[in-house]
Amino acid sequence: MHIPAALRAVAATLSSGLLIPLYLDPLSTSCTPWVPLFDSIAAHPTVPFWIIINPNSGPGNNGGQAPKVYQSCIPKLRASNVVVLGYVHTSYAKASRKAGVTQDVNTYAGWNTSYRPDGIFFDEVSGAQKDLATYQGFVSQARPLFRNGAGFIALNPGTAPDDSDYYNITDLLLSAEDIYAQFDPSSLQFGSATPPSKQAIVLTDGPSTPPQSLINQVVTQDHVKAFYVTTDTQVNGGNPYDNLPTDLESYIAAIQAAQ
């Protein structure tokens, strides 16, 4: 069947979306804190979402199933434009953490398919050349366990890694995790070995309205894969990911309009 070009453009997933650390407890099977995100996903079917779930600094309940509320709420995130990632911290490749990383990945992989993640978000990535082999091992273990052997992998060094080969082992790399007021977009590194199509930016302590000029730069001009700004705060030791932005819908609409 012939589909007009204009309709094909509408049906296609956009190239840039949002990486959302969803570190807030859904609280009950009604999933009330997550409802604004459910609504935005449904309202923007062409915008890609990579959503990180984090029940207890990882999956919790080593070797067991997800907490009951997550069993109810993760399936409500499912959509063709959503990739759900399980949070695993790596403690910057410390030897004492390696077995724990493997255990966490295996725990997520053992969850029932209805709420099993599509892949893994590795946090506290060192980005050092000396640790590349360690992360290659983590990725090689994790990827085959999700999405029928094609699990999605994200790495978070929070800044540009020392070795660009980190880009070769991941699908998405969080190359800038910062406080909004301190972020300098000129610090981003783009090139054939550091493609923007594999980079994500996550900023906290952001403004209450979408930062349109910054969105235009990193989405329209630079074409980064994922961009997220939250009004939640990390100043004074706060958790910047335990609430969604106060105007999540406007942020998503601005990112969609910038493409």
PLY file of the C-alpha trace (Angstrom):
ply
format ascii 1.0
element vertex 259
property float x
property float y
property float z
element edge 258
property int vertex1
property int vertex2
end_header
0.00 0.00 0.00
1.32 3.43 -0.91
1.62 5.83 2.03
1.99 9.51 1.11
5.27 11.06 2.23
3.52 13.45 4.60
1.82 10.57 6.38
5.03 8.56 6.53
6.71 11.51 8.27
3.97 11.63 10.88
4.12 7.88 11.45
7.91 7.75 11.84
9.54 8.00 15.25
11.42 11.27 15.65
15.21 11.15 15.96
15.43 12.90 19.35
13.53 12.08 22.52
13.84 12.01 26.29
15.92 9.92 28.71
13.89 10.02 31.93
15.27 8.75 35.25
11.97 7.60 36.78
13.28 7.18 40.30
9.96 7.91 42.00
7.99 5.16 43.67
4.63 4.50 41.95
3.25 4.06 45.51
0.28 1.88 44.58
-1.19 -0.11 41.73
-2.92 3.07 40.58
0.59 4.39 39.79
-0.51 7.97 40.56
2.96 9.63 40.48
3.58 8.11 37.05
0.26 9.08 35.47
1.54 12.36 33.92
4.18 10.33 32.12
1.64 7.76 30.91
-0.45 10.62 29.52
2.52 12.28 27.78
3.65 9.03 26.18
0.16 8.54 24.75
-0.06 12.16 23.59
3.29 12.05 21.74
3.52 8.70 19.95
6.28 9.88 17.59
8.60 11.02 20.41
10.96 8.31 21.69
11.22 7.79 25.45
13.97 5.92 27.29
12.67 5.44 30.82
14.88 4.22 33.67
13.14 2.36 36.47
14.92 2.03 39.80
13.02 0.20 42.56
15.84 0.17 45.13
19.15 1.49 43.74
18.73 -1.41 41.37
16.10 -4.14 41.09
16.07 -5.00 44.80
15.08 -8.48 45.99
18.15 -10.17 44.53
17.04 -13.01 42.30
13.36 -12.28 42.90
10.60 -10.50 41.05
9.87 -6.78 40.94
8.04 -5.12 43.84
4.28 -5.56 43.47
3.58 -1.95 42.51
6.23 -2.10 39.78
4.66 -5.30 38.49
1.46 -3.31 38.00
2.93 -0.02 36.78
5.75 -0.94 34.40
3.33 -2.54 31.89
1.49 0.80 31.72
4.68 2.38 30.34
4.69 0.00 27.38
4.27 1.65 23.99
5.96 1.44 20.61
7.90 4.64 21.37
9.14 3.54 24.82
12.23 1.64 25.93
12.24 0.67 29.62
15.69 0.36 31.22
16.63 -1.20 34.54
18.99 0.83 36.72
22.31 -0.79 37.74
25.07 1.16 39.48
28.64 0.09 38.72
30.59 2.10 41.35
33.03 3.31 38.69
34.23 -0.24 37.93
35.35 -1.07 41.47
36.28 -4.73 41.71
34.11 -5.16 44.79
31.01 -4.20 42.79
31.45 -6.46 39.76
29.59 -9.44 41.19
26.76 -7.14 42.29
26.43 -5.74 38.78
26.06 -9.26 37.40
23.49 -10.12 40.07
21.42 -7.01 39.37
21.40 -7.63 35.62
20.38 -11.25 36.14
17.63 -10.21 38.55
16.08 -7.86 35.99
16.41 -10.54 33.32
14.53 -12.98 35.53
11.49 -10.75 35.90
8.25 -11.80 34.26
8.10 -10.67 30.65
5.15 -8.35 31.30
7.33 -6.01 33.37
10.87 -7.06 32.44
12.97 -4.11 31.19
14.07 -3.83 27.57
17.68 -3.36 28.64
20.00 -1.88 31.25
21.08 1.61 32.27
24.57 1.31 33.77
25.19 4.21 36.16
28.44 5.48 37.71
30.45 4.54 34.62
34.11 5.50 34.99
34.68 6.33 31.32
38.38 5.55 31.79
40.32 3.67 29.14
41.62 1.21 31.76
38.05 0.19 32.63
36.75 -0.26 29.09
37.18 -4.04 29.18
35.15 -4.21 32.40
32.25 -2.37 30.77
32.56 -4.45 27.63
32.04 -7.46 29.88
28.99 -5.92 31.56
27.44 -5.08 28.20
28.24 -8.48 26.68
26.51 -10.16 29.61
23.46 -7.91 29.61
22.52 -7.39 25.98
21.54 -11.00 25.15
19.26 -11.24 28.20
16.67 -8.70 27.03
14.44 -8.12 23.99
15.13 -11.55 22.50
18.88 -11.07 22.51
18.88 -7.45 21.41
18.72 -5.63 24.72
19.16 -1.87 24.79
22.23 -0.61 26.68
22.83 2.86 28.11
25.99 4.01 29.90
26.26 6.97 32.25
29.70 8.48 32.79
27.91 11.84 33.19
30.53 13.49 31.02
32.51 12.67 27.89
34.40 9.40 28.46
38.19 9.40 28.24
38.03 6.71 25.58
35.64 7.15 22.65
35.43 3.36 22.31
32.74 3.50 24.99
30.43 4.68 22.22
31.08 1.45 20.33
29.68 -0.75 23.10
26.50 1.15 23.91
23.28 2.34 22.29
23.07 5.54 24.34
25.68 7.37 26.42
24.82 10.06 28.95
27.59 12.50 28.08
26.29 15.41 30.19
24.51 15.08 33.54
24.61 18.45 35.26
22.81 21.25 37.04
21.03 23.35 34.43
22.72 26.64 35.35
26.17 25.04 35.17
25.74 23.28 31.83
27.77 24.59 28.90
26.66 23.07 25.57
30.02 23.96 24.03
31.53 21.24 26.24
29.79 18.54 24.20
32.02 16.54 21.88
30.59 15.56 18.51
32.35 13.68 15.76
32.45 10.41 13.87
33.75 8.60 16.97
31.44 10.50 19.33
28.17 10.71 17.39
25.35 12.90 18.73
22.97 10.11 17.69
24.29 8.13 20.67
24.42 10.97 23.20
22.01 12.02 25.93
21.85 15.13 28.13
20.10 15.23 31.52
19.90 18.48 33.48
18.45 19.13 36.93
17.36 22.27 38.79
15.88 23.54 35.55
13.49 26.40 34.79
9.74 26.00 35.10
9.26 26.57 31.37
11.10 24.83 28.51
14.52 26.40 27.72
13.69 26.91 24.07
17.05 28.26 22.89
18.90 25.34 24.47
16.42 22.85 23.02
16.92 24.41 19.59
20.68 24.05 19.92
20.97 20.49 21.20
17.96 19.01 19.38
17.53 21.04 16.17
21.18 21.90 15.58
23.20 19.15 17.29
20.66 16.30 16.90
21.43 14.64 20.24
19.52 11.42 20.79
17.94 12.36 24.12
17.48 15.55 26.13
15.79 15.97 29.50
15.50 18.90 31.89
13.77 18.52 35.23
12.68 21.18 37.69
13.51 18.74 40.48
16.58 19.80 42.45
19.83 18.29 43.66
21.07 21.36 45.54
21.46 20.75 49.27
21.74 17.03 48.63
18.28 16.53 47.17
17.30 13.65 44.89
16.68 15.34 41.52
14.82 12.37 40.06
12.13 11.66 42.65
9.62 13.96 40.93
8.73 14.62 37.33
9.11 18.16 35.93
6.33 20.50 36.97
5.35 20.97 33.32
6.43 17.72 31.70
3.98 18.09 28.84
5.40 21.46 27.73
8.95 20.07 27.72
7.97 17.13 25.55
5.98 19.33 23.18
8.97 21.67 22.82
11.31 18.80 21.98
8.84 17.45 19.44
8.39 20.87 17.83
12.16 21.35 17.54
12.42 18.49 15.03
0 1
1 2
2 3
3 4
4 5
5 6
6 7
7 8
8 9
9 10
10 11
11 12
12 13
13 14
14 15
15 16
16 17
17 18
18 19
19 20
20 21
21 22
22 23
23 24
24 25
25 26
26 27
27 28
28 29
29 30
30 31
31 32
32 33
33 34
34 35
35 36
36 37
37 38
38 39
39 40
40 41
41 42
42 43
43 44
44 45
45 46
46 47
47 48
48 49
49 50
50 51
51 52
52 53
53 54
54 55
55 56
56 57
57 58
58 59
59 60
60 61
61 62
62 63
63 64
64 65
65 66
66 67
67 68
68 69
69 70
70 71
71 72
72 73
73 74
74 75
75 76
76 77
77 78
78 79
79 80
80 81
81 82
82 83
83 84
84 85
85 86
86 87
87 88
88 89
89 90
90 91
91 92
92 93
93 94
94 95
95 96
96 97
97 98
98 99
99 100
100 101
101 102
102 103
103 104
104 105
105 106
106 107
107 108
108 109
109 110
110 111
111 112
112 113
113 114
114 115
115 116
116 117
117 118
118 119
119 120
120 121
121 122
122 123
123 124
124 125
125 126
126 127
127 128
128 129
129 130
130 131
131 132
132 133
133 134
134 135
135 136
136 137
137 138
138 139
139 140
140 141
141 142
142 143
143 144
144 145
145 146
146 147
147 148
148 149
149 150
150 151
151 152
152 153
153 154
154 155
155 156
156 157
157 158
158 159
159 160
160 161
161 162
162 163
163 164
164 165
165 166
166 167
167 168
168 169
169 170
170 171
171 172
172 173
173 174
174 175
175 176
176 177
177 178
178 179
179 180
180 181
181 182
182 183
183 184
184 185
185 186
186 187
187 188
188 189
189 190
190 191
191 192
192 193
193 194
194 195
195 196
196 197
197 198
198 199
199 200
200 201
201 202
202 203
203 204
204 205
205 206
206 207
207 208
208 209
209 210
210 211
211 212
212 213
213 214
214 215
215 216
216 217
217 218
218 219
219 220
220 221
221 222
222 223
223 224
224 225
225 226
226 227
227 228
228 229
229 230
230 231
231 232
232 233
233 234
234 235
235 236
236 237
237 238
238 239
239 240
240 241
241 242
242 243
243 244
244 245
245 246
246 247
247 248
248 249
249 250
250 251
251 252
252 253
253 254
254 255
255 256
256 257
257 258
